[in-house]
Amino acid sequence: MRLETEFYELCQQYYQGESRAIKNRREFLHKPTQLLLFVRHQFKVGFYNEIRQDFPSALRHYFQAYSLLNEVKANEQNLLELKLIAGFISYKISRLCFQTGQPRDAITQFRRHIDFYKDLIGYRSLEFEHYAWLSRQFSLFAELFDKAVDNGLEAIQIQHPGFYYHQAAAYATIEKKISRLLCSSHTHKKTSEVVTVQPSEYFGQRTWRLGLNDSEPSSEEEQSEGIFLVQCQEVKVDHSANIVSLLANAVNQFRKHKSARMRQSLLVEMANEYFSAGDFSKALTLFQRVLWDYRKEHWWQFLTPTLTTALKCAYLTADWQQYVTVGLELAGKQPIGISDEERTRILMNMIRVISGDPPEPESNCESRAMDEAVRLWQEAARKEPDQMDMQQSGEKFFVIPMKEMAGLVQCKAHFSQLAVKADSPVVLTVHLRSTAPFPIRFSKLSVFFNNEIYNQHCVIADGQSAVQDLSVGGSEVPAVSSADLYLVPGKVSNYTLMFLALPEDVNKQVEITSVSLDLGSVLSGRCAVLSWEGGGGDAGFEPFAEENEEWESLNIQPRTQIVPRDPLIDLELQHQQPALVGEFYAIQAVLRVKEAAPVRDTKLLLGLREPSSEATQGTFVCLDKPSPDSERRLKYVSIDLGSLDPGTE
């Protein structure tokens, strides 16, 4: 510890002496002509004080250096150097402000820094450099802010690093656009053809102005070659990767600070950037993450363009399942801003895909990506999986949960009664309504229950006979329903199904777990299964409700109670009134069995109600006349009748 202390004191004395030496030399400088040296000296003194851990003094000198730098007259020749040095000094100031617990001063300094330099562009042929610099400034400040939060600084929902990462991504996007505009003619040229210029040893100095003062003009030839070199280097930059990285950081920050809607917006920006970069599978994945939120929040103006771009991604990746899923929603009446012609085109493409044929190309896609998509669809059409191979046949079959979208088919299912006797058929009706631009035929309608035994009896296949053997427990009940699954737009189609409840379900509920409607068939191509949970119902997030009194009057009743049936046994009590006090009153019970099968394990219980007066307190029941000294006084008697055959009396 003593040695460490000695070294620390020596360092303090050394850097303090260096600071004094710089201050002494500064007295001989002339500020109007040597302003850049003033900036240099203030920065060095601030750096020495920072090493000495004298942060207040370091901040004071850094502020003075930054203020002096802003007094330097900027022009195209020195602007890049001024912005880079200003960025260094501002970074130092912001970092020390965060370290010393002055976050407001750090934010104020950064805003002042950006406001001063954001309009100083410089060479128009190198305009992308300016926005790259702005993007870098915001990303560096966001990193400083994030480190400060990790060290205990409390950020708030309207002021946290996510906003700065987002702005950095926005400037990087502008850089990308300007770079493509200015450097598009260099993409086919080789950098080996460019004259190599030795880089400068100082930050921000142009290679074609080495050894020249600000007032001296540079060689036009060298300047053109230098600008051409910078543009060629810019072509090599992967802008999309940089933008996605910044947006990912912003998403993490907004997730951490529970800003769900901003997070959704950033995910869409990331998806659009992936789409622009040609990574369509990642773009489609991100679009899927926000679609449900857009529906739930009723953001219809955002939902339609998101669905449209997602459909393009599905087409360009030859993902037929996602193409059908997105197309189901776009082909209905729910999306805003989709014309009937476009809905018809999308639905026709869906039918082609379900049939195993390639769809027509989507519009406004790059020609190279379009050619690759056509090749992928053609390969998928030629490579049909073996129908006997269950692992491969799964590639042709998938389920679409309709609860998560307002698709082109609506479904409502209900039982005819809230309670059904065990010997009566359970009747349920499924109502379907299509919002497609033209009639469409489905292949199968299925209803699933909490008791899987009933599932096989509630299936309607298109074109097959509607009368089927729905026997349960030895009894047969026919299903009377239409087997035509040809849905006409706007028309409500009703399908009735019937079955008998099992004895073990008496005093239990039979519930519809899901209703499914098959579009296509695995045997003839591909199959998309539209599945509704429970009894279906309209999506609670439709942009508008089409007026249809018939459809609105239909209710959903997904469950019914199975109650015991009425017994076919008559019980008659024969007796002659009145009954006197102290008298044995004779009652004869007569049973008549009308069941079609023997009744087993039969018992007859005969008892008395609670006595209503003192006169009936001693009343009891017995099968035979008891003896006077008998002490057994029963309130009821049980008679085991055993098995009773039909017609027994």
C-alpha positions as CSV (number, residue, x, y, z in Angstrom):
1,M,0.0,0.0,0.0
2,R,2.9,2.4,0.8
3,L,4.4,1.7,-2.6
4,E,1.1,2.3,-4.4
5,T,0.6,5.5,-2.5
6,E,4.1,6.7,-3.5
7,F,3.5,5.9,-7.2
8,Y,0.1,7.6,-7.0
9,E,1.6,10.8,-5.6
10,L,4.3,10.8,-8.2
11,C,1.8,10.5,-11.0
12,Q,-0.3,13.3,-9.5
13,Q,2.7,15.5,-9.4
14,Y,3.8,14.6,-13.0
15,Y,0.4,15.3,-14.6
16,Q,-0.1,18.4,-12.6
17,G,3.3,19.6,-13.8
18,E,2.4,18.8,-17.4
19,S,-0.8,20.8,-17.0
20,R,1.1,23.8,-15.7
21,A,3.5,23.6,-18.5
22,I,0.7,23.7,-21.1
23,K,-0.9,26.6,-19.4
24,N,2.4,28.5,-19.4
25,R,2.9,27.9,-23.2
26,R,-0.7,29.0,-23.8
27,E,0.1,32.5,-22.6
28,F,2.3,33.0,-25.6
29,L,-0.4,32.1,-28.1
30,H,-2.5,34.5,-30.2
31,K,-6.1,33.3,-30.0
32,P,-7.4,34.8,-33.3
33,T,-4.7,33.1,-35.3
34,Q,-3.9,30.0,-33.2
35,L,-7.4,29.1,-32.1
36,L,-6.9,25.4,-32.9
37,L,-3.9,25.2,-30.5
38,F,-6.1,26.7,-27.8
39,V,-8.5,23.8,-28.4
40,R,-5.7,21.3,-28.3
41,H,-4.3,22.7,-25.1
42,Q,-7.6,22.7,-23.3
43,F,-8.3,19.1,-24.3
44,K,-4.9,18.0,-23.1
45,V,-5.3,19.7,-19.7
46,G,-8.7,18.2,-19.4
47,F,-7.3,14.8,-20.2
48,Y,-4.5,15.1,-17.6
49,N,-7.0,16.2,-15.0
50,E,-9.2,13.2,-15.9
51,I,-6.2,10.9,-15.3
52,R,-5.6,12.6,-12.0
53,Q,-9.3,11.8,-11.2
54,D,-10.0,15.5,-10.8
55,F,-13.3,15.2,-12.7
56,P,-14.7,18.7,-12.0
57,S,-11.5,20.3,-13.4
58,A,-11.5,17.9,-16.4
59,L,-15.1,18.8,-17.2
60,R,-14.3,22.5,-17.0
61,H,-11.5,22.2,-19.5
62,Y,-13.4,19.9,-21.8
63,F,-16.3,22.4,-21.9
64,Q,-13.8,25.2,-22.7
65,A,-12.2,23.1,-25.5
66,Y,-15.6,22.4,-27.0
67,S,-16.7,26.0,-26.8
68,L,-13.4,27.1,-28.5
69,L,-13.8,24.5,-31.2
70,N,-17.2,25.8,-32.1
71,E,-15.6,29.2,-32.7
72,V,-13.5,27.8,-35.5
73,K,-14.8,28.8,-38.9
74,A,-16.1,25.7,-40.7
75,N,-15.8,25.0,-44.4
76,E,-15.7,22.0,-46.7
77,Q,-12.0,21.5,-46.2
78,N,-12.0,21.2,-42.4
79,L,-15.6,20.3,-41.5
80,L,-15.0,16.6,-41.2
81,E,-12.1,17.2,-38.8
82,L,-14.1,19.6,-36.7
83,K,-17.0,17.2,-36.4
84,L,-14.8,14.3,-35.4
85,I,-12.9,16.3,-32.8
86,A,-16.2,17.7,-31.5
87,G,-17.6,14.2,-31.2
88,F,-14.5,13.1,-29.2
89,I,-14.9,16.1,-26.8
90,S,-18.6,15.7,-26.4
91,Y,-18.2,12.0,-25.7
92,K,-15.7,12.9,-22.9
93,I,-18.1,15.4,-21.5
94,S,-21.1,13.1,-21.5
95,R,-19.2,10.2,-20.0
96,L,-17.9,12.3,-17.1
97,C,-21.3,13.8,-16.5
98,F,-22.8,10.3,-16.2
99,Q,-20.0,9.2,-13.9
100,T,-20.4,12.2,-11.6
101,G,-24.1,11.8,-11.3
102,Q,-25.1,14.6,-13.7
103,P,-27.3,12.9,-16.3
104,R,-29.2,16.0,-17.2
105,D,-26.0,17.8,-18.0
106,A,-24.9,14.9,-20.2
107,I,-28.2,14.9,-22.1
108,T,-28.1,18.7,-22.5
109,Q,-24.6,18.7,-23.8
110,F,-25.4,16.0,-26.3
111,R,-28.5,17.8,-27.6
112,R,-26.5,21.0,-27.9
113,H,-23.8,19.1,-29.8
114,I,-26.2,17.6,-32.3
115,D,-28.2,20.8,-32.8
116,F,-24.9,22.7,-33.7
117,Y,-23.6,20.2,-36.2
118,K,-26.6,18.4,-37.7
119,D,-27.0,20.9,-40.6
120,L,-23.2,21.1,-41.4
121,I,-23.0,18.6,-44.2
122,G,-19.8,19.5,-46.2
123,Y,-19.1,17.9,-49.6
124,R,-22.5,17.0,-51.2
125,S,-20.8,14.1,-53.0
126,L,-19.9,12.7,-49.6
127,E,-23.2,13.5,-47.8
128,F,-23.5,10.0,-46.5
129,E,-20.5,10.6,-44.3
130,H,-22.5,13.3,-42.4
131,Y,-25.4,10.9,-41.6
132,A,-23.0,8.1,-40.7
133,W,-21.4,10.5,-38.2
134,L,-24.8,11.5,-36.8
135,S,-25.7,7.8,-36.5
136,R,-22.4,7.1,-34.7
137,Q,-22.9,10.0,-32.3
138,F,-26.4,8.7,-31.2
139,S,-25.2,5.1,-30.9
140,L,-22.2,6.1,-28.7
141,F,-24.4,8.3,-26.5
142,A,-26.9,5.4,-26.2
143,E,-24.1,3.1,-25.0
144,L,-23.0,5.6,-22.4
145,F,-26.6,6.1,-21.2
146,D,-27.0,2.3,-21.1
147,K,-23.9,1.8,-19.0
148,A,-25.1,4.6,-16.6
149,V,-28.4,2.7,-16.2
150,D,-26.5,-0.5,-15.5
151,N,-24.5,1.4,-12.8
152,G,-27.7,2.5,-11.0
153,L,-29.0,5.5,-12.9
154,E,-32.8,5.4,-13.0
155,A,-34.2,5.9,-16.5
156,I,-37.8,6.7,-17.2
157,Q,-40.2,5.6,-20.0
158,I,-39.9,8.8,-22.0
159,Q,-36.1,9.2,-21.6
160,H,-33.9,6.1,-21.9
161,P,-31.2,4.7,-24.3
162,G,-33.8,3.1,-26.7
163,F,-34.7,6.5,-28.1
164,Y,-31.1,7.2,-29.0
165,Y,-30.6,3.8,-30.6
166,H,-33.7,4.4,-32.6
167,Q,-32.5,7.8,-33.8
168,A,-29.1,6.2,-34.7
169,A,-30.9,3.7,-36.8
170,A,-32.9,6.4,-38.5
171,Y,-29.7,8.3,-39.5
172,A,-28.2,5.0,-40.6
173,T,-31.2,4.5,-42.9
174,I,-30.7,8.0,-44.4
175,E,-27.0,7.2,-44.9
176,K,-28.0,4.0,-46.8
177,K,-30.4,5.8,-49.1
178,I,-28.0,8.6,-49.9
179,S,-25.1,6.1,-50.3
180,R,-27.2,4.1,-52.9
181,L,-28.0,7.4,-54.7
182,L,-24.4,8.7,-54.8
183,C,-22.5,5.5,-55.1
184,S,-24.7,3.4,-57.4
185,S,-22.4,3.9,-60.4
186,H,-19.4,2.4,-58.4
187,T,-21.0,-0.9,-57.5
188,H,-19.7,-2.6,-60.7
189,K,-16.2,-1.0,-60.6
190,K,-13.2,-2.7,-58.9
191,T,-11.4,-0.9,-56.1
192,S,-8.1,-2.0,-57.6
193,E,-8.6,0.6,-60.3
194,V,-8.6,3.4,-57.7
195,V,-5.5,5.3,-57.0
196,T,-4.4,4.5,-53.5
197,V,-3.8,7.6,-51.3
198,Q,-1.9,7.3,-48.1
199,P,-4.1,8.0,-45.1
200,S,-3.5,11.0,-42.8
201,E,-2.1,10.5,-39.3
202,Y,-4.7,13.0,-37.9
203,F,-8.4,12.3,-37.5
204,G,-10.7,13.9,-40.0
205,Q,-8.1,15.3,-42.4
206,R,-8.7,14.6,-46.1
207,T,-6.1,12.6,-47.8
208,W,-6.1,15.0,-50.8
209,R,-5.3,18.0,-48.5
210,L,-2.3,16.8,-46.7
211,G,0.2,19.6,-46.1
212,L,-2.3,22.3,-47.2
213,N,-3.8,25.1,-45.1
214,D,-7.5,25.7,-45.0
215,S,-7.1,28.7,-47.4
216,E,-5.1,26.8,-50.0
217,P,-7.1,25.1,-52.7
218,S,-6.5,21.4,-53.4
219,S,-5.8,19.7,-56.6
220,E,-9.0,18.9,-58.4
221,E,-7.6,15.7,-59.8
222,E,-6.5,14.5,-56.3
223,Q,-9.8,15.6,-54.8
224,S,-11.9,13.7,-57.4
225,E,-9.8,10.6,-56.9
226,G,-10.1,10.9,-53.1
227,I,-13.9,11.3,-53.2
228,F,-14.1,8.4,-55.6
229,L,-12.1,6.2,-53.2
230,V,-14.4,7.2,-50.2
231,Q,-17.5,6.4,-52.3
232,C,-16.0,3.0,-53.3
233,Q,-15.3,2.2,-49.6
234,E,-18.9,3.2,-48.8
235,V,-20.2,0.7,-51.3
236,K,-18.6,-2.1,-49.2
237,V,-20.4,-1.1,-46.0
238,D,-23.2,-3.5,-44.9
239,H,-25.7,-0.8,-44.0
240,S,-28.6,-3.2,-43.3
241,A,-26.6,-5.2,-40.7
242,N,-25.8,-1.9,-38.9
243,I,-29.4,-0.7,-39.0
244,V,-30.7,-4.0,-37.8
245,S,-28.2,-4.1,-34.9
246,L,-29.2,-0.6,-33.8
247,L,-32.9,-1.4,-34.0
248,A,-32.4,-4.6,-32.0
249,N,-30.7,-2.6,-29.3
250,A,-33.6,-0.2,-29.3
251,V,-36.1,-3.0,-29.1
252,N,-34.4,-4.4,-26.1
253,Q,-34.5,-1.0,-24.4
254,F,-38.2,-0.4,-25.1
255,R,-39.0,-4.0,-23.9
256,K,-37.0,-3.3,-20.7
257,H,-38.9,-0.1,-20.1
258,K,-42.3,-1.7,-21.0
259,S,-43.1,0.4,-24.1
260,A,-45.0,-2.2,-26.0
261,R,-46.2,-0.1,-28.9
262,M,-42.8,1.4,-29.6
263,R,-41.4,-2.1,-29.6
264,Q,-44.0,-3.2,-32.2
265,S,-43.1,-0.2,-34.4
266,L,-39.4,-1.0,-34.2
267,L,-40.0,-4.7,-35.0
268,V,-41.8,-3.6,-38.2
269,E,-38.8,-1.4,-39.0
270,M,-36.5,-4.3,-38.5
271,A,-38.7,-6.5,-40.7
272,N,-38.8,-3.9,-43.4
273,E,-35.0,-3.6,-43.2
274,Y,-34.6,-7.4,-43.5
275,F,-37.0,-7.3,-46.5
276,S,-34.9,-4.6,-48.1
277,A,-31.7,-6.6,-47.5
278,G,-33.3,-9.7,-49.1
279,D,-33.6,-11.8,-45.8
280,F,-37.2,-12.5,-46.4
281,S,-37.5,-15.4,-43.8
282,K,-36.4,-13.2,-40.9
283,A,-38.7,-10.4,-42.1
284,L,-41.7,-12.8,-42.2
285,T,-40.9,-14.0,-38.7
286,L,-40.9,-10.4,-37.3
287,F,-44.1,-9.5,-39.2
288,Q,-45.8,-12.4,-37.6
289,R,-44.9,-11.2,-34.1
290,V,-46.7,-7.9,-34.5
291,L,-49.8,-8.9,-36.5
292,W,-51.7,-10.0,-33.5
293,D,-50.9,-6.8,-31.6
294,Y,-52.1,-4.7,-34.5
295,R,-55.4,-6.6,-34.6
296,K,-55.9,-6.3,-30.9
297,E,-55.0,-2.6,-30.8
298,H,-57.3,-1.9,-33.9
299,W,-54.4,-0.4,-35.9
300,W,-56.0,-1.2,-39.3
301,Q,-53.9,1.4,-41.2
302,F,-50.8,-0.5,-40.0
303,L,-52.2,-4.0,-40.3
304,T,-52.9,-3.9,-44.1
305,P,-49.5,-2.8,-45.3
306,T,-47.9,-5.2,-42.8
307,L,-50.0,-8.1,-44.2
308,T,-49.2,-7.1,-47.7
309,T,-45.4,-7.1,-47.1
310,A,-45.7,-10.4,-45.2
311,L,-47.5,-11.9,-48.2
312,K,-44.6,-10.9,-50.4
313,C,-42.1,-12.4,-47.9
314,A,-44.1,-15.7,-47.9
315,Y,-44.1,-15.7,-51.7
316,L,-40.4,-14.9,-52.1
317,T,-39.5,-17.7,-49.6
318,A,-42.0,-20.2,-51.2
319,D,-43.5,-20.7,-47.8
320,W,-46.9,-22.0,-48.9
321,Q,-48.3,-22.3,-45.3
322,Q,-47.6,-18.7,-44.4
323,Y,-48.8,-17.6,-47.9
324,V,-52.2,-19.2,-47.3
325,T,-52.4,-17.9,-43.7
326,V,-51.7,-14.3,-44.7
327,G,-53.8,-14.6,-47.8
328,L,-56.8,-15.8,-45.8
329,E,-56.9,-12.5,-44.0
330,L,-56.2,-10.3,-47.0
331,A,-58.8,-12.0,-49.2
332,G,-61.6,-11.3,-46.7
333,K,-63.4,-8.0,-46.3
334,Q,-61.7,-7.0,-43.1
335,P,-58.4,-5.4,-44.4
336,I,-58.7,-1.7,-45.2
337,G,-57.4,-0.4,-48.5
338,I,-57.5,-3.7,-50.5
339,S,-59.5,-3.6,-53.7
340,D,-61.8,-6.3,-54.8
341,E,-59.5,-7.1,-57.8
342,E,-56.6,-7.6,-55.4
343,R,-58.6,-9.8,-53.1
344,T,-59.7,-11.9,-56.0
345,R,-56.1,-12.3,-57.2
346,I,-54.9,-13.3,-53.7
347,L,-57.7,-15.9,-53.3
348,M,-57.0,-17.3,-56.7
349,N,-53.3,-17.6,-55.8
350,M,-54.3,-19.4,-52.6
351,I,-56.3,-21.9,-54.5
352,R,-53.4,-22.5,-56.8
353,V,-51.1,-23.1,-53.8
354,I,-53.6,-25.4,-52.1
355,S,-53.8,-27.4,-55.4
356,G,-50.0,-27.7,-55.5
357,D,-49.4,-25.2,-58.3
358,P,-47.1,-22.1,-58.1
359,P,-48.9,-18.8,-57.5
360,E,-48.7,-15.8,-59.7
361,P,-45.8,-13.4,-58.9
362,E,-46.3,-10.7,-56.4
363,S,-45.9,-7.1,-57.6
364,N,-43.2,-4.6,-56.7
365,C,-40.5,-7.1,-55.9
366,E,-36.9,-7.1,-57.1
367,S,-36.3,-9.1,-60.3
368,R,-33.5,-11.2,-58.8
369,A,-35.6,-12.2,-55.8
370,M,-38.5,-12.8,-58.1
371,D,-36.5,-15.2,-60.2
372,E,-35.3,-17.1,-57.2
373,A,-38.9,-17.3,-55.9
374,V,-40.2,-18.7,-59.2
375,R,-37.5,-21.4,-59.0
376,L,-38.4,-22.3,-55.4
377,W,-42.1,-22.6,-56.2
378,Q,-41.4,-24.8,-59.2
379,E,-39.1,-27.0,-57.2
380,A,-41.8,-27.3,-54.5
381,A,-44.4,-28.2,-57.1
382,R,-42.2,-30.9,-58.7
383,K,-41.1,-32.4,-55.3
384,E,-44.4,-33.8,-54.0
385,P,-44.1,-35.8,-50.8
386,D,-45.1,-39.5,-50.7
387,Q,-48.7,-39.8,-49.4
388,M,-47.8,-43.0,-47.5
389,D,-45.0,-41.2,-45.6
390,M,-46.6,-39.6,-42.6
391,Q,-43.5,-37.5,-41.9
392,Q,-43.6,-36.0,-45.4
393,S,-47.3,-35.7,-45.6
394,G,-47.2,-33.4,-42.6
395,E,-45.6,-30.9,-45.0
396,K,-48.9,-30.7,-46.9
397,F,-51.2,-30.3,-43.9
398,F,-51.3,-27.5,-41.3
399,V,-53.8,-25.8,-39.0
400,I,-54.6,-22.1,-39.0
401,P,-56.0,-20.8,-35.7
402,M,-58.8,-18.5,-36.7
403,K,-59.0,-16.9,-33.3
404,E,-55.9,-14.9,-34.1
405,M,-57.2,-13.3,-37.3
406,A,-60.3,-12.0,-39.0
407,G,-60.2,-14.4,-41.9
408,L,-62.5,-14.8,-44.9
409,V,-64.8,-17.4,-43.1
410,Q,-66.7,-16.9,-39.9
411,C,-68.1,-19.7,-37.7
412,K,-70.7,-20.0,-35.0
413,A,-71.7,-23.3,-33.3
414,H,-74.4,-24.0,-30.7
415,F,-76.3,-26.8,-29.1
416,S,-80.0,-26.7,-29.6
417,Q,-80.7,-27.1,-25.8
418,L,-78.9,-26.2,-22.6
419,A,-79.8,-29.6,-21.2
420,V,-80.4,-32.9,-23.0
421,K,-81.9,-36.1,-21.6
422,A,-79.8,-39.2,-21.9
423,D,-82.2,-40.9,-24.2
424,S,-82.7,-37.9,-26.6
425,P,-80.3,-37.1,-29.4
426,V,-77.9,-34.2,-28.9
427,V,-78.4,-31.7,-31.7
428,L,-75.9,-29.0,-32.6
429,T,-75.8,-26.6,-35.5
430,V,-72.7,-25.1,-37.2
431,H,-73.2,-21.8,-39.1
432,L,-70.6,-20.6,-41.6
433,R,-70.4,-17.4,-43.5
434,S,-67.9,-16.4,-46.1
435,T,-66.6,-12.9,-46.9
436,A,-64.5,-14.0,-49.9
437,P,-64.8,-12.1,-53.1
438,F,-66.3,-15.2,-54.9
439,P,-67.8,-18.6,-53.8
440,I,-65.3,-21.1,-52.5
441,R,-65.6,-24.8,-51.8
442,F,-64.2,-26.5,-48.7
443,S,-63.6,-30.3,-48.3
444,K,-64.6,-31.2,-44.8
445,L,-66.3,-29.8,-41.7
446,S,-65.4,-31.3,-38.3
447,V,-66.5,-30.7,-34.7
448,F,-64.4,-31.8,-31.8
449,F,-65.6,-32.4,-28.2
450,N,-64.2,-32.9,-24.7
451,N,-65.2,-36.5,-25.1
452,E,-63.3,-37.7,-28.2
453,I,-65.7,-40.6,-28.9
454,Y,-68.2,-38.1,-30.3
455,N,-65.7,-36.6,-32.8
456,Q,-66.1,-39.4,-35.4
457,H,-69.9,-38.8,-35.5
458,C,-69.7,-35.1,-36.2
459,V,-67.9,-34.9,-39.6
460,I,-69.4,-33.6,-42.8
461,A,-67.4,-34.3,-46.0
462,D,-68.2,-32.2,-49.1
463,G,-70.2,-34.2,-51.7
464,Q,-70.8,-37.2,-49.4
465,S,-74.2,-38.4,-48.2
466,A,-75.5,-36.5,-45.2
467,V,-77.2,-39.5,-43.6
468,Q,-74.6,-41.4,-41.6
469,D,-74.6,-44.1,-38.9
470,L,-74.2,-42.1,-35.7
471,S,-75.0,-44.9,-33.4
472,V,-73.8,-44.7,-29.8
473,G,-74.5,-47.4,-27.3
474,G,-76.5,-49.5,-29.7
475,S,-79.0,-46.9,-30.9
476,E,-78.9,-45.2,-34.3
477,V,-79.6,-41.6,-34.9
478,P,-79.2,-40.1,-38.4
479,A,-77.6,-36.7,-39.0
480,V,-79.9,-34.6,-41.1
481,S,-77.8,-31.9,-42.7
482,S,-76.5,-30.6,-46.0
483,A,-73.2,-32.1,-47.2
484,D,-72.5,-29.2,-49.6
485,L,-69.6,-27.1,-48.3
486,Y,-69.8,-24.6,-51.1
487,L,-69.9,-21.2,-49.4
488,V,-71.4,-18.3,-51.2
489,P,-70.2,-14.8,-50.0
490,G,-72.6,-13.2,-47.6
491,K,-74.8,-16.2,-47.3
492,V,-75.2,-18.1,-44.0
493,S,-74.8,-21.9,-44.4
494,N,-76.2,-24.1,-41.7
495,Y,-75.1,-27.6,-40.9
496,T,-76.9,-29.8,-38.3
497,L,-75.3,-32.7,-36.5
498,M,-76.8,-35.2,-34.1
499,F,-75.5,-37.9,-31.8
500,L,-76.6,-39.9,-28.6
501,A,-74.8,-39.2,-25.4
502,L,-72.9,-42.0,-23.6
503,P,-74.3,-43.3,-20.3
504,E,-71.1,-42.3,-18.5
505,D,-71.7,-38.7,-19.5
506,V,-74.9,-38.4,-17.6
507,N,-74.8,-35.5,-15.1
508,K,-71.8,-34.1,-17.1
509,Q,-71.3,-31.4,-19.7
510,V,-70.5,-32.1,-23.3
511,E,-68.5,-29.2,-24.7
512,I,-67.3,-28.2,-28.1
513,T,-63.5,-27.8,-28.0
514,S,-63.0,-26.7,-31.6
515,V,-64.6,-26.5,-35.0
516,S,-62.4,-27.1,-38.1
517,L,-63.0,-26.5,-41.8
518,D,-60.6,-28.0,-44.3
519,L,-59.6,-26.1,-47.4
520,G,-58.2,-28.6,-49.9
521,S,-57.1,-32.2,-49.4
522,V,-53.8,-34.0,-48.8
523,L,-54.8,-36.6,-51.3
524,S,-55.2,-34.0,-54.1
525,G,-52.6,-31.4,-53.1
526,R,-52.3,-29.5,-49.9
527,C,-54.7,-29.0,-47.0
528,A,-55.2,-25.9,-44.8
529,V,-57.4,-26.5,-41.7
530,L,-59.2,-23.4,-40.4
531,S,-59.7,-24.0,-36.7
532,W,-61.9,-22.1,-34.3
533,E,-61.7,-22.6,-30.5
534,G,-64.9,-23.6,-28.7
535,G,-68.0,-22.6,-30.6
536,G,-66.2,-20.1,-32.9
537,G,-67.5,-16.6,-33.1
538,D,-66.6,-13.3,-34.7
539,A,-63.2,-11.9,-34.2
540,G,-63.3,-9.2,-31.6
541,F,-61.0,-7.0,-33.6
542,E,-62.7,-6.7,-36.9
543,P,-62.4,-3.2,-38.4
544,F,-66.1,-3.0,-39.1
545,A,-69.1,-5.2,-38.6
546,E,-71.1,-5.9,-41.7
547,E,-74.8,-5.6,-41.1
548,N,-76.4,-9.0,-41.4
549,E,-79.5,-9.5,-39.1
550,E,-79.5,-13.3,-39.7
551,W,-75.9,-13.7,-38.7
552,E,-76.1,-11.3,-35.7
553,S,-79.1,-13.1,-34.4
554,L,-77.2,-16.4,-34.1
555,N,-75.8,-17.2,-30.6
556,I,-72.9,-19.4,-29.6
557,Q,-73.7,-22.2,-27.1
558,P,-70.6,-24.5,-26.9
559,R,-71.8,-26.7,-24.1
560,T,-74.8,-28.7,-23.0
561,Q,-75.7,-30.7,-19.8
562,I,-76.5,-34.4,-20.1
563,V,-79.3,-35.1,-17.6
564,P,-80.8,-38.5,-16.6
565,R,-83.8,-39.6,-18.7
566,D,-87.2,-40.1,-17.3
567,P,-87.7,-43.7,-16.0
568,L,-90.3,-45.9,-17.6
569,I,-91.6,-47.2,-14.4
570,D,-94.9,-46.3,-12.8
571,L,-95.3,-46.2,-9.0
572,E,-98.8,-46.2,-7.5
573,L,-99.6,-46.1,-3.8
574,Q,-102.9,-47.6,-2.9
575,H,-104.5,-46.8,0.5
576,Q,-107.9,-45.8,2.1
577,Q,-108.2,-42.7,4.2
578,P,-108.5,-41.6,6.9
579,A,-105.8,-42.8,9.2
580,L,-106.6,-42.8,12.9
581,V,-104.3,-42.2,15.8
582,G,-102.8,-45.4,17.2
583,E,-104.0,-47.3,14.1
584,F,-101.8,-49.4,11.7
585,Y,-102.5,-47.8,8.4
586,A,-102.0,-50.1,5.4
587,I,-100.4,-48.8,2.2
588,Q,-99.9,-50.9,-0.9
589,A,-97.1,-49.9,-3.5
590,V,-97.8,-51.1,-7.1
591,L,-94.9,-51.0,-9.7
592,R,-95.4,-51.3,-13.4
593,V,-92.3,-51.8,-15.5
594,K,-92.5,-50.3,-19.1
595,E,-88.8,-50.5,-19.9
596,A,-87.8,-52.4,-23.0
597,A,-85.0,-54.2,-21.1
598,P,-84.8,-55.7,-17.6
599,V,-84.2,-53.3,-14.7
600,R,-81.5,-54.6,-12.4
601,D,-80.6,-53.9,-8.8
602,T,-83.9,-52.3,-8.0
603,K,-84.7,-51.0,-4.6
604,L,-87.9,-49.4,-3.2
605,L,-87.6,-46.9,-0.3
606,L,-90.7,-45.9,1.6
607,G,-90.4,-43.3,4.3
608,L,-92.2,-40.5,6.2
609,R,-91.7,-36.8,6.1
610,E,-90.7,-35.0,9.3
611,P,-93.7,-34.9,11.8
612,S,-95.8,-31.8,11.5
613,S,-97.6,-32.1,14.9
614,E,-97.4,-33.7,18.2
615,A,-100.0,-36.2,17.2
616,T,-97.7,-37.7,14.6
617,Q,-94.6,-37.8,16.7
618,G,-94.7,-41.5,17.2
619,T,-95.6,-42.5,13.7
620,F,-93.3,-45.1,12.1
621,V,-93.1,-47.5,9.1
622,C,-92.9,-51.2,9.0
623,L,-93.4,-54.0,6.5
624,D,-95.3,-56.4,8.9
625,K,-97.4,-55.8,11.9
626,P,-95.0,-55.5,14.9
627,S,-95.6,-57.1,18.3
628,P,-96.5,-54.8,21.1
629,D,-93.2,-55.2,22.9
630,S,-91.1,-54.4,19.7
631,E,-88.7,-51.5,20.2
632,R,-87.9,-50.9,16.5
633,R,-89.4,-47.7,15.2
634,L,-88.3,-46.9,11.6
635,K,-88.9,-43.7,9.7
636,Y,-88.4,-45.5,6.4
637,V,-88.0,-49.0,5.0
638,S,-85.9,-50.4,2.1
639,I,-87.2,-53.2,-0.1
640,D,-84.7,-55.0,-2.4
641,L,-86.7,-55.9,-5.6
642,G,-83.8,-57.4,-7.5
643,S,-84.3,-57.6,-11.3
644,L,-87.6,-56.6,-12.9
645,D,-88.5,-57.8,-16.3
646,P,-90.4,-55.7,-18.8
647,G,-94.1,-55.8,-18.1
648,T,-93.7,-56.8,-14.5
649,E,-96.3,-55.5,-12.1
